[in-house]
Amino acid sequence: MKKFEGILICTDLDGTLLSSDKTVSRENYAAIEYFKSEGGAFTFITGRPPRISAGICEMVLPNAPFGCLNGGGLYDHVSKKYLWYEEAPRACLELVDDVYRKLGRIGIQVNTLDNIYFSRENSATENFCRITGLPCCHKHHFDIDETIAKIVFLSDDPEDIRELASFLNSHPRADEFGFVSSELTLYEILPKGINKGSVLPKLCEHLGIDIKHSIAVGDYDNDVGMLKTAGIGIAVANASPAAKAAADLVTVSNEENAIAKIIYDLESGAIAF
């Protein structure tokens, strides 16, 4: 039996696995390849939809399906198919429309299972398209007839996002949905009960791995669900207070090759189930 057989490591990307320049360090890459060669299952759970995750897969080379849409989907990058997903009720468009009419500075992004549409653009949506290389495809939210996965609101001003969060959480239909912040400048509507922890049991079941032998690593508030759900939840040193509070352990920062340290600590017994 190989030394990491039956163990799953799933990591967040930005601020956790990726360095500030959005790359995987040589140290992390070498450790991940070693972990996989010794039987370990390695993947990531991200807020990104599969549409913009192809480059990440080429960089990280996961040997297991990955969690996407902030826990709303499990995607097999080999077959290019969803293994599981949770649909957002179309009633979420009522909240979107209220934001559209009452909070005019907020950018609105509608994520379907396969596409990304912008109901309203601003500088933050333009920056998103520039970074991802996606076309800024405009479509009014009520004209979208595909399965909706989640809604993303964007602004370069964190104060806009705080105002938005207050508005949505006090909405008459707020109890029908989940809300999460994945960055200071992003706020999302998810299907009720969905978070990054939702996909972890699905992934473990698919791989035949006991969830008690899973490790989740994260840095921000939207990672809290998976940090609590995994056998061991680990926050990086640069994590938000909420992520650190949810974790079983705190390791070094993303700039200090956190994933490599976790793998070698697991090998040495410094981390044990």
N, C-alpha and C positions, 0 to 999 in steps of 0.2 A: 504493500500500500504506500502510495506517495505521501509525502509529509503534509500536504495541504488538501488532500482529497476529502471531499465532503464539506468544504468550507467555502462560503460565499462572501466576497467583499463587494459592496456596492457603494459608490461614491457620488457625491455632488460634483459638479464641474467647476464653475467659476468660484474662485475664492477657496477652493478645496483641493481638487486635483490639479487644476490649471494654475500656472504662475500668473503674475500680473500682466505679462505679455501674451497671455492666452495660449501658452504652449505647455506641453508636458516635459518636465525636466529630464535630462539623461538619467539621473538617479531614480526618479519615479518609473521611467520607462523600463529600465533594467530590472528593477524590483518586481514590477508587474509581470514581465516576461518570465522571471524566475518563479514567481508564485503560480502562474499558469502551467509552467513546465512540470511543477510538482503537484499537479492535480487540482489546483484551486480554480474556482469560478470567479471571474472578475468582470464587472460591468458598472454601469452608472445609472443613476436616476436623476432626471433633469426636468426642468420646466419646459424645455424646448419640445416642439413637435417633431416627428420624424422627418418632415420636409427639410428641416435645417440641421439635421444631426448626422448627415452622411460624412461630412468632413471630420466631425468629432470621432466617428467610428474608425475612420482611416488613421486618425492620430492615436487613439487610445487602444484600438484593436481588442475590444471586449470578446470574450469567448462564451458569452451568454447573452440572451436577449436583454434589452435595456428598458427601463421605466421612463416614460415620457409624459408630457402634459401635466407636470406636477403630481404624478401618481394616477392620472386618469387613463393611462394606457400602458400596455406591455407590448413591445414591438420586436420582432425578429428581423434584424438587419440583414441576415443571410437570405431568407425567403422574401424579405420586404413585405411582410404582412403583420397585421396586428394579431396577437395571440389572445388579447382581451382588451376591452376598453369600456369606459362608462360614458354614456351620452349625457350632455347637459340639456335639461328640459328647455324647450323653446321659449318658455315663459321668462327665461333670463333676458330675452330681448326687450321685455318691458322695462327692466332696470337699465339696460343699455340706452333705450330711447329716452328715459328720464335724464340720464347723464348727458346725452346728446343735446337735449333741449335746455338743460339748466346749468351745465358746467362746460362752457364753451371752449375752454383752453385745453381740455383733456383729449389726447389722442385715443382713438378706439380701434382695437384690433380684434377681429373675430377669427378664432382658430377652429376650423372644421377638422375632421380626421386627416384630410389630405391637403388642405389649402389654407392660406392666410389672406384675409381680406382686411382692408382698412375702411371703416365707416367714416372716420374723420382723421385727417392727417395734421400733424404739427411737427415741430423740429425734432421731437423724440422719435416719431415714427420714421421720419426721413433718415435719422441716424441709424435706426434699426435696419432699414433697407440697405443702407450703405455698408454696414458691418456684415450683414448676412449675404449680400449680393442678390437679394430677392427684389423683384419688381414691386413697386408700390401699387398694388392692385386695389383700386377703389371700388367698393360696392356697398350700397346702403344695407344696413343690418337686416331690414325686413325683406330685402330681395335675395337673401342667401337661403337656398333651399337644400343645402347639404346638412349632414349630421354635425351638430355643433359640439365641440369638445370643451372649449373654455373661452372666456373673454379676457382680454388683456387691455388695461388702461395705462397710458404712458404720458409722462410729462417730465421735462428737464428740471422742474421746480418741485422739490419734495413737499413744499407747502400745499401745492395743488393736490398731491396724492393724499396728504393728511385730510384735506377738505373732502376729497372723494370718498375716502374710507369712512369718514363720519356720515356722509350722505348715504352711502350704501348700507351701512350697518343699522341705520335708523329707518330704512325703507320698509314700507308695510309688508313686503314679501321677502324680507331679508332671511327669515327662518327657513326658506325653501332652498337656500344655496349655501355654499361655502365661500369664504373670502380669504385671500392670502397675499402677503407681500413677499416677492422674491428679490426685490431690490428697493432702495429708497425711492426710485423713480418709476416703479411698476406696481400695479395692484390688479388682482385677478378675481374673476368669478369662476368658481368650480362647481361641479355637481355636489350636492350636499353629502358630507361624509367622506369626500375624496381629499387625500393629501398624499405626500410621497410615501407614507407608510402603507397606504392602501394596496399598492402594487407589489410590495415585498412578499406577502404570503403567496400571491399568484406566481411570482418568480421562483420562490423556493419549491412550490409544488411542481412547477414545470421541470425544474432541475432535479427533483428528488432529493433535495437537501433539507435537513431539519432546520427550521427557522432559528432554533437556539444556537446553531452554528453559523449564523450570519453576522456580518459586521457592516454597519452603515456609518459613513463619514460625511460630515456636513459643516456648514459655516453660517447658515442664515435661518431666519424664522420659518421659511417654507421647508426646511429640513427637519423640523421638530418631529413630525409624524414618523419619519423613518428612523430617527435616532431612538425614539421610544419603542418602536416595533421590533427592531433588530435584536438579535441575541446580545450584541454589544453595540452601543451607540457611542461614537467617538466624535467630538468636536475639535476642530483645529484651533490653534491659539488665537487666531484672528476672528473667531466666530462671534456672532451676536450674543448678548446676554441670554436670550431665550434659547438659543441652540446649546450653549454651554450648560444651562440649567437642565435641559432635557437629556444630556449625554451622560453616559456612565464614566467616561474618561475624557480628558482634554490632552491633546498631543501638541506637537510643534505646529507652526504656521504653514500655510500653503507655500510660502517662499522658502521653507526649510525642508522640502521634500517629505511632506507629512505622510503620504501613502507609502513611500519606501520605509519610513520609520515604523509604521504600523505593521508592515509585512515582516520586517526583521524582528520587531518586538514579539510578534506572534510566533516566529520561529524559535526565539530564545526562551519563550515562556513568560516574558514580561507582560504579555497579554494572554489571558487564558479564559476559556469558556467555563 
